Amino acid sequence: MIMKRALPFIAVTIAMIIWGGSSIASKQALMVLPPLTMVSLRFACAIVLMLCVGLLTGSLNRLDKKDLPLFLFTGFIQPFAYYIIESYGLRALASPTIAEVELSTEPLIAPILAYFIIKEKITLNNIIGILISTAGVLLMIFVGSDNFEIGSPWGFLLLFGAVMIAAIYSITLKKIPEKYNDYSTIFYVQLFGFMFFIPTFCIVDLPHLLSHPVLTNADWTKVILSIGYLSIFASIVAYVLFCYAIRKIGVTLTNTFNNIRPVFTALIMLLLFHEHLPWQKWVAMLIVIVGLYICQLKKPLLSFSKNKATIFALVIISVFSFSQSLTASPKREMRAAWIATVANIDWPKQEHIGNTEKQKADMISMLNRLQALHFNTVIFQVRPTADALYYSDLEPFSHWVSGKQGIKNDTCYDPLEFVVQEAHKRCIDVHVWLNPYRVTNKFDTAQMDSSHIFFKHKEWFWKYGDKWYFDPGLDQTRQWLCKIVEDIVHRYDIDAVHFDDYFYPYPIGGKPLPDRKTFEKYPRGFSNINDWRRNNVNLVIQELSKVIKKEKPWVEFGISPFGVWRNKASDPQRGSDTQAGIQNYDNLYADILLWMNRGWIDYVMPQLYWEIGKTVADYKTLAYWWAENTGLCNLYIGHFASQLTNKKAALAFRTPNEICRQLRLNAQIPQIQGSAMYSSAPMLKNPQGILDSLKNNFYANYALPPIRKNLPLHHSTLAPRNLQLTNDTLYWQQTDNLTAYFVVYRFPKDEQPDFDNPRYIYSLTRQPKICLKGQDLREVKFCITAINRYKQESLPCTLSNYTY
């Protein structure tokens, strides 16, 4: 008897698993097809599905033309919700897959669909249960997920408000027409919703799909077959199981399950694609189950008075408010922003070339905004094309600053010295960014200054495509580059030297590199030219590491390579599960793994400029690969923040907010110690609300830069002393010559200080004092620590004896 009663429930569960799994699989498969083929197959599969279900349920002949407007309105809800969410930036539609778009929109329409599925009238239990279940779905989607980002409190309130308004409207209904109380309602709503969705889909989705790259190596036969079997037959089985469950259980319970179909889809996705489920997800699942249970209760839980309704709404909102506070920012984290100067990408502005005062004002504005966002590092490009954004006796002043190479601005100033001074005032580290081999970039040698080393030793260079490069195979190239770096490290108070992904140039079609003669002349014992090229780069990395540490051992050396070292097809043992067309090891001749394992570099910052879920280079796959292969150096991730402004980017980057999803994923991987955003100017325009998410969530508190893993000795730093409060100003004494800046902590007076919690960091300062005017000092206590040049923190000096 018990088993017989349980069969319908088992049928519903199996139906959900089949539906959810096939939906995900088939829609993922669709994404590898050419856009027009994808659209056609999607429509064809949906039409076949509707017709088959209609025939199986016998509901095609029961359609009443008078009901058309009502059903069209129901079908309108989902695309309308899609439009509202995307247009107003609620950051719910944040996935590169169509299946997750469905997952994020369907909770909105659950209460409205209840209009068609409850037998007599909507009870208060139904409303409470639906709202709780919807809250659980949203909680499951938003909290602890690497796929969604809610963005702002206003976005959540609008999303939750839509559900609440629909539920309140539903409760006013007196009686549902009897003919809507059977299983054919499901078919009607889906059929008319789909018919209405066709023009909306063409207007909203089609432009996105047309911009999707065509994967020419797809096995079309297998893809089409998989779509056919998974999307049509599995879905028919799922609908038949639904019909069986409807007949046995009744409309109310079954359709409740139907309305919360995203819950089951989410569960399947979590179980299949997440190695570890955050505890918040389990709480969300429990909330959903509680809501379902309440929906079926016969006895009313409470009366729907205004006061109780308000309290209930506040409780639900408080749950979400609490969930948003669960993303705790770490105390140690790299938060960097690239400032690109080549082609005036970030600075200086084109209209301010040659104008010193306007360039300074622009840089100060940029640094002020980064400081307010709690960034702690800038990566400033000082040698984009074998030129100098600083005073140099070796290379000419950059034309990207003055307008003509070798000529300084209207008022002579040193950009690097200015940036170091202004950044350090704000306790922001400066990593100088150099391009090792590039000499020209979209300009010819006629625009170069006559003092350039190119004209003195043209035999050191070769041309590839339309650009000139130093020949990496020459000893003179390595010696010159080491001389450049040594000069910068010696004369400027920088914190790190940084190279990006430009070692050997990126391949241009099948055009060979023009270094065969150099290889034949100086083979250095190598018979394979590719091994020789890698050795050329290995030598310069190793020599630069020694030069930097000999000059100033606290100055770090970091590399930001192309995101794929090698594909698994090229190296089954160590390669990543990717199909990238470019590989560091094989095409750029940069053996990053060797540098990390030998300790030649202090940090690696791979440029993972792809979205989560990208077929050929999945961000998640690569993040875990780098985490497993980071060797003896720190791991930070380079993010493509500029892509958020690109209207032709992949759909994920045009759908708020891919960078936030990536940051959430980073937080789940212990080896990842921070991020860098490329690049500053586009990011500071706040595309898709990225700065709001950083300020209110990920970077809500200060963070200190990480200590490097390969630090050979413990360079302890002495604590400040003689901390005093005089006339609303804290004073203390610096006791260590290697102190870089101070951390000011503010704790509740009667609590034990927690120096590991960054929310107690009140301020960072380079000066041995800080003004506290306007602060209520009666219930707090202050502690000061010193941070040395190796990023290490001293013991605290505590202010405990003071009166008011």
Buried (B, 14 or more C-beta within 10 A) or exposed (E): EEEEEEEBBEBBBBBBBBBBBBBBBBBBBBBBBBBEBBBEBBBBBBBBBBEBBBEBBEBBEEBEEEBEEBBEBBBBBBBBBBBBBBEEBBBBBBBBBBBBBBBBBBBBBBBBBBBBBBEEEBBBBBBBBBBBBBBBBBBBBBBBBBBBBBBBBEBBBBBBEBBBEBBEEBBEEEEBEEEBBBBBBBBBBBBBBBBBBEEBBEEBBEEEBEBBEEBEEBEEEEBBEBBBEBBBBBBBBBBBBBBBBBEBBEBBBBBBBBBBBBBBBBBBBBEEEBEEEBEBBEBBBEBBEBBBEBBEBEEEEEEBEEEEBEEBBEEBBEBBEEBBEEBEBBBBBBBBBBBBBBEBBBBBEEEBBBBBEBBBEBBBEBBEBBBEBBBBBBBBBBBBBBBBBBBBEEBBBBBBBBEBBBEBBEEEBBBBBBBBEBBBBBBBBBBBBBBBBBBBBEBEBEEBBEBBBBEEBEEBBBEBEEBBBBBBBBEEBBEBBBEBBBBBBEBBBBBBBBBBBBBBBEBEEEEEBEBEEBBEEBEEEBEEBEEBBBBBBBBBBBBBBEBBBEBBBBBBBBBBBBBBBBBBEBBEEBBBEBBBEBBBBBBBBBBBBBBBBBBBBBBBBBBBBBBBBBBBBBBBBBBBBBBEBBBBBBBBBBBBBBBBBEEEBBBBBBBBBBBBBBBBBBBBBEBBBBBBBBBBBBBBEBBBBBBBBBBBBBBBBBBBBBBBBBBEEEBBBBBBEEBEBEEEEBBBEBBBEBBBBBBBBBBEEEEEBEBEEBEBBBBBBEEBEBEBEEEEBEEBBBBBBBBBBBBBBBBBBBBEEEEE
